[in-house]
């Protein structure tokens, strides 16, 4: 297999590369922050790949916020679904996603078998892992009320980040399977930077990526 991994920033890329230990099957690139940058960067990478290279899998990887009672700091979340949680419209009855509006879908399916295999491998290795929906937002959550609303909107939501749906959309447009892997650095809700554990999350991301080669062999 040839696998393209997209991260938002260099620190995430470095953690992923350390975990992969030079495995030549993987290409790791930075996509930028947010779903638009992620979609554009991923589409560009897929269309400008060297002659003869065709990616068999695209992965969005990085750190994320975890929802209360679903994914604590340090947990690895392997996406069971990728959800564009703020793509839609406000209505008198609350938020309506583009699926309800009839303009497409807020969800892009992941490569279920490989995602499940990775979650199982991490669990066997003693790494705390959660297999559940990962939300993509252009504006990350900053209040307790917003966190509750999102959790109710997407039952079982495990994590929120800013790039997954964009990376997935680019992969889907070319018929390439997709996965998302997130290491939790903070709780979704009120922004308290003093409580964030970015270093711990990057370490967890590195540890998780050591298992990717065996799962994708």
C-alpha positions as CSV (number, residue, x, y, z in Angstrom):
1,X,0.0,0.0,0.0
2,X,0.9,3.6,-0.5
3,X,-0.6,5.9,2.2
4,X,-0.9,9.7,2.4
5,X,-1.1,11.1,5.9
6,X,-2.2,14.8,6.3
7,X,-1.6,16.7,9.5
8,X,-2.5,20.3,10.2
9,X,0.8,21.5,11.5
10,X,4.5,20.5,11.6
11,X,4.4,19.4,15.2
12,X,1.8,16.8,14.4
13,X,3.7,15.8,11.2
14,X,6.9,15.3,13.3
15,X,5.1,13.1,15.8
16,X,3.5,10.9,13.1
17,X,6.9,10.5,11.3
18,X,8.6,9.5,14.5
19,X,6.0,6.8,15.0
20,X,6.3,5.5,11.4
21,X,10.1,5.2,11.8
22,X,10.9,5.8,8.2
23,X,8.5,3.4,6.6
24,X,8.6,4.2,2.9
25,X,5.0,3.3,2.2
26,X,3.9,6.5,4.0
27,X,4.0,10.1,2.8
28,X,3.3,12.7,5.5
29,X,2.4,16.2,4.6
30,X,1.0,19.3,6.3
31,X,-2.4,20.5,5.2
32,X,-2.9,23.7,7.1
33,X,-5.6,24.5,9.6
34,X,-9.3,24.2,8.9
35,X,-11.4,22.1,6.5
36,X,-10.8,24.3,3.4
37,X,-7.0,24.4,3.7
38,X,-7.1,20.7,4.4
39,X,-9.3,19.9,1.4
40,X,-7.2,22.0,-1.0
41,X,-3.8,20.7,0.3
42,X,-5.0,17.1,0.1
43,X,-6.5,17.4,-3.4
44,X,-3.2,19.0,-4.5
45,X,-1.2,16.2,-3.1
46,X,-3.3,13.6,-4.7
47,X,-3.3,15.3,-8.2
48,X,0.5,16.1,-8.1
49,X,1.8,12.8,-6.8
50,X,4.9,11.6,-8.7
51,X,4.4,9.6,-11.8
52,X,3.5,6.1,-11.1
53,X,2.4,6.8,-7.5
54,X,-1.2,6.1,-6.6
55,X,-2.3,6.4,-3.0
56,X,-4.4,3.5,-1.6
57,X,-5.4,5.3,1.6
58,X,-5.6,8.8,2.9
59,X,-5.4,9.5,6.7
60,X,-6.1,12.7,8.6
61,X,-4.0,12.6,11.8
62,X,-3.4,15.0,14.6
63,X,-4.5,16.2,18.0
64,X,-8.0,17.2,19.0
65,X,-10.4,18.0,21.7
66,X,-12.2,15.2,23.5
67,X,-15.9,15.1,24.6
68,X,-16.6,14.6,28.3
69,X,-17.2,10.9,29.2
70,X,-16.1,9.8,25.7
71,X,-12.4,10.6,25.3
72,X,-10.1,11.8,28.1
73,X,-6.8,13.6,27.5
74,X,-4.2,11.2,26.1
75,X,-6.9,8.9,24.5
76,X,-6.5,8.0,20.8
77,X,-9.7,8.4,18.9
78,X,-10.1,6.4,15.7
79,X,-13.0,7.8,13.7
80,X,-16.0,5.6,13.0
81,X,-17.6,8.5,11.1
82,X,-16.4,11.9,10.0
83,X,-19.0,14.6,10.5
84,X,-19.0,18.3,9.3
85,X,-20.8,19.4,12.5
86,X,-21.3,23.1,11.6
87,X,-22.1,22.7,7.9
88,X,-25.7,23.8,7.6
89,X,-28.1,26.5,8.8
90,X,-29.7,27.8,12.0
91,X,-33.5,27.4,12.1
92,X,-36.2,28.2,14.7
93,X,-36.0,24.5,15.7
94,X,-32.2,24.5,16.0
95,X,-29.3,23.5,13.7
96,X,-30.1,21.8,10.4
97,X,-27.3,20.1,8.6
98,X,-26.9,20.2,4.8
99,X,-28.3,16.6,4.8
100,X,-31.6,17.8,6.3
101,X,-31.6,20.8,3.9
102,X,-31.2,18.5,0.9
103,X,-27.8,19.9,-0.2
104,X,-25.6,16.8,0.3
105,X,-24.3,15.1,3.4
106,X,-22.6,16.1,6.6
107,X,-20.9,12.7,6.9
108,X,-18.2,10.9,5.0
109,X,-17.7,7.2,5.7
110,X,-14.3,5.9,6.8
111,X,-12.5,2.8,5.7
112,X,-14.3,0.7,8.4
113,X,-12.3,-2.5,8.4
114,X,-8.8,-0.8,8.7
115,X,-10.1,1.7,11.2
116,X,-11.5,-1.2,13.4
117,X,-8.3,-3.1,13.0
118,X,-6.2,-0.1,14.2
119,X,-8.5,0.4,17.2
120,X,-8.2,-3.2,18.1
121,X,-4.4,-3.2,17.7
122,X,-4.1,-0.1,19.9
123,X,-6.3,-1.7,22.5
124,X,-4.2,-4.8,22.6
125,X,-1.1,-2.7,23.0
126,X,-2.5,-1.1,26.1
127,X,-3.2,2.3,24.5
128,X,-6.4,3.9,25.6
129,X,-8.5,4.1,22.4
130,X,-12.0,5.2,21.5
131,X,-13.7,4.2,18.2
132,X,-16.4,6.9,17.6
133,X,-17.5,9.9,15.5
134,X,-15.0,12.7,15.0
135,X,-16.5,16.2,14.3
136,X,-14.9,18.7,12.0
137,X,-15.6,22.4,12.7
138,X,-14.4,25.6,11.3
139,X,-14.8,27.2,14.7
140,X,-13.9,25.0,17.6
141,X,-16.0,24.8,20.7
142,X,-15.4,27.4,23.5
143,X,-18.3,27.0,25.9
144,X,-19.9,24.3,27.9
145,X,-23.3,25.0,26.3
146,X,-21.9,24.5,22.8
147,X,-20.2,21.3,23.9
148,X,-23.5,19.9,25.1
149,X,-25.3,21.0,22.0
150,X,-22.8,19.2,19.7
151,X,-22.9,16.1,21.9
152,X,-26.7,16.0,21.5
153,X,-26.5,16.7,17.8
154,X,-24.1,13.8,17.1
155,X,-24.7,11.1,19.7
156,X,-21.5,9.4,20.8
157,X,-19.3,12.1,19.4
158,X,-15.8,11.4,20.7
159,X,-13.6,14.3,19.4
160,X,-13.6,17.6,17.5
161,X,-11.0,18.9,15.2
162,X,-10.8,21.2,12.1
163,X,-9.4,19.2,9.2
164,X,-10.9,15.7,8.9
165,X,-13.9,16.4,6.7
166,X,-11.8,18.4,4.3
167,X,-9.2,15.7,3.9
168,X,-12.0,13.1,3.6
169,X,-13.8,15.1,0.9
170,X,-10.6,15.3,-1.2
171,X,-10.0,11.6,-0.8
172,X,-13.7,10.7,-1.6
173,X,-13.6,12.8,-4.8
174,X,-10.9,10.5,-6.1
175,X,-12.4,7.3,-4.8
176,X,-9.7,6.7,-2.2
177,X,-10.5,5.2,1.2
178,X,-10.1,7.4,4.3
179,X,-9.3,7.2,8.0
180,X,-8.9,9.7,10.8
181,X,-6.8,9.4,13.9
182,X,-6.8,11.9,16.7
183,X,-4.9,12.2,20.0
184,X,-6.8,14.1,22.7
185,X,-5.0,17.2,24.1
186,X,-7.9,18.9,25.9
187,X,-11.6,18.7,26.8
188,X,-14.2,20.1,24.4
189,X,-15.8,23.1,26.1
190,X,-14.6,26.3,27.8
191,X,-11.1,27.2,26.5
192,X,-8.6,26.7,29.3
193,X,-5.1,26.7,27.7
194,X,-3.5,25.9,31.1
195,X,-5.3,22.6,31.1
196,X,-4.2,21.5,27.6
197,X,-1.7,18.7,27.3
198,X,-0.4,19.1,23.8
199,X,2.9,17.4,24.5
200,X,1.2,14.4,26.0
201,X,-1.2,14.2,23.0
202,X,1.7,14.4,20.5
203,X,3.4,11.5,22.4
204,X,0.2,9.5,22.2
205,X,-0.1,10.3,18.5
206,X,3.5,9.0,18.0
207,X,2.8,5.9,19.9
208,X,-0.4,5.2,17.9
209,X,1.4,5.6,14.6
210,X,3.9,3.0,15.5
211,X,1.1,0.5,15.0
212,X,0.0,1.8,11.5
213,X,2.6,-0.2,9.5
214,X,1.5,-3.5,11.0
215,X,-2.2,-2.8,10.6
216,X,-1.8,-1.6,7.0
217,X,0.5,-4.3,5.9
